[in-house]
Amino acid sequence: MENDIYYRFLFDNNFLQVSGSIVEPSGSFDLADESTRERSFLSYLNSLDDTRLITESIGDNGKSLDELTSSLEDKIAPNDIYVILSWLEHLNQVKYKEDKYVLTNDIAEDLENRESIYPLNYKETLDISEDKFSVFEYLRKIKSGKIKMNPDFQRNVVWKPRQKSRFIESTILQIPIPPFYMKRRSDGSLVIIDGLQRTTALSEYLNNEFALCDLEALSELNDKTFHDLEEWDSTVSTKIEDKQLMFYILGTSVPMVAVYDIFNRINTGGTRLERQEVRNCVFIGNATAFLKRIVDAETFKKAIDGGISDNRMKAREAILRCIAFVVQPVSSYQGSIDEFLEKAMKKLNAMSSIEIGDLERKTLQTFDLTYEFFGKTNFRIPGRNTRGRINVAVMEVIFNCFWEKESSDFPKKSIVVRSFENLLKDNAFLDSFRISTSSKNGVKTRFELAHQYLDYDK
């Protein structure tokens, strides 16, 4: 705790105290319940001179982090600025917008609802409703922000012009179209989970971004943009705009495990959604942006050396699995990797911009450090004549053992490599992911053994 700036701040400002060997609240604020604790904490935070100086410095026009630390360098330690800003952002007193911190007067979110995980109970009726919109209404709702498209969520299976054209042709012919699926978020907005390719085709065509091609039933429409259609025969363009689309809307109370089950049962366009693809839609926010930045970083690409493709978001899920076991204790794992990853994404979404930035820096440092020791065999189980494939279970534990470490925390490279080789000869370790990969006991065993082999006393 001594090296954690958040704990240090709590001790220095008498939020926490040590009694014997026990860390306990000092009584400086009310712990009666979640809501009371939040209000009491905010009240105490706002009473500090440092908080006042920070909010005054932000002012009406906002300030970047560099501007804040520079303007207050003689008054507040940088670490204290980071901590106070993070908590002010958590409590919705400031927002990070366009690279600046700005003050807000909005009421803070309900932290309990933000962190909650809905239990699955198939005996209860799932909150799934049906609705219909015309193409025109649908695209208008997207433009207004009532329905959200995640531009990063393209599954790397982007429709070609011929596929887009044939779909537009189907709307003109009034052929029944499979339903779209959306998930309602806590703020009331909807996110598209299944139907993004069709949505993109409609949006691009009505914005004159491509011309129809390779049509057979309506070959006379080939080479025509939407604008061309309007001029050629407005009744045809109107058919597209008036086409009624069916939507299934999953309510906020529908648990993620049920969402996965639903998408295991549907198969639109011949391509089933992977679980990380679904998560990437449902948990749009810090989490999805963070995973995108890491997967695109040269440091990460070097660390895996082409070992995991992000086609179908496999690399992003591997990164998330590594991160999930550092933002949550291994001991909190209860046997469901899906639930564990969902909780991790919720935690990432709840982080302040400073926390996310710090997490990103540490993540890339860790991937860089593992590569320093293992090079092109990083995270791999070698075969007889090959370096082997990356094993995500191995990747999780190696990443965990190297988290927040430096080269100086380890002996020379040859010793670390030999320790890893010995770990791979341990049958209990091998069984922990070959036989019981996601079981509670398997995960516990895997991490314990990895740390036994790869933790070194200075």
ABEGO torsion letter per residue (X at the ends): XAABAAAAAAAAAGABBBBEABBBBAGABBAABAAAAAAAAAAAAAABAAAAAAAAAAEAAEBBAAAAAAAAAAABBAAAAAAAAAAAAAAGABBBBGGBBBBBABBBBBAAAAABBBBBBAABBBBBBBBBBBAAAAAAAAAAGABBBBAABAGGBBBBAAAAAAAAAAAAAGBBBBBBBBBBBAAGBBBBABGAAAAAAAAAAAAGABBBBGBAABAAABGBBAAAAAAABAAAAAAAAABBBBBBBBBAABBAAAAAAAAAABBBGGBBBBAAAAAAAAABEAAAAAAAAAAABAAAAAAAGGABBABGGAAAAAAAAAAAAAABBAAABAGBAAAAAAAAAAAAAABBAAAAAAAAAAAAAAAAAAAAAAEAABGBBBBAABAEBBBAAAAAAAAAAABGBBAAABBBAAAAAAAAAAAAABAAAAAAAAABAABAAAAAAAAAAAAAAABBBX
